[in-house]
Amino acid sequence: MPLLEVQSLRKIYASEEVQTVALEDISFSIEPGEFVAIMGPSGSGKSTLLHILGFLDTYTSGTYIFDGKEMSDYGEEEMARLRNRKMGFVFQTFNLLSRTPVIDNVKLPLLYSGIPESKWEKLAKDAVVAVGLEHRMHHHPSQLSGGEKQRSAIARALVMKPQVIFADEPTGNLDSKSGQLVMETVQRLNEELGHTVILITHETYTAEHAQRIIHIRDGKIEKDERVGARRRAKDRFEK
């Protein structure tokens, strides 16, 4: 069964008698363990789509089924619980608390989880180790590079062991070398730990870390292609 599925999804923003169609007739499904990049130019609707998939926004018409249940059948509290327990979010701007060490930034989702506090330290350490930042565990964000900040944010998204990680332009504020390290981290989490990853990007070199790319333009899907095996084989050959 797919982890999530959208059918004929449409999103319209209305203001003062003006209607803007952000998404039009979007249909696809994503299986558990897939790494999917949603790619398109600025204004194409990709971030709107991610916000809907992550229960951060609603849609105008169509259907969205997550974990076997239609979005409209979830109550507000249930959606908040799902966002905390089954979804991890990584954004372009890191959103780390500047005066708080990495390990405590990573613990933040646990505050609202219902998980006993006695387990927080191990869960947070495991997440930090998973992104290769154990040597920065007790540093503050001001002591980290941009790439290390983003990997800290990824660890925070991992700490609840979510079913799916949503990454919205995770390399947008990074130089190419740091961006490559971040994407290698994300790819490893997918390949070795089995996390489903949905990545939003406008950059081809970032999208090609995924197994599949959904191209969006003007709110519509232009192309849905599987590319990962070819790209990764090329990378191994070049190394």
Secondary structure, DSSP 8 states (H G I E B T S, - for coil): --SEEEEEEEEEEEETTEEEEEEEEEEEEE-TT-EEEEE--TTSSHHHHHHHHTTSS--SEEEEEETTEEGGGS-HHHHHHHHHHTEEEEETT----TTS-HHHHHHGGGGGT---GGGHHHHHHHHHHHTT-GGGTT--GGGS-HHHHHHHHHHHHHTT--SEEEEESTTTTS-HHHHHHHHHHHHHHHHHH--EEEEEES-HHHHTTSSEEEEEETTEEEEEEE-HHHHHHHHHHH-
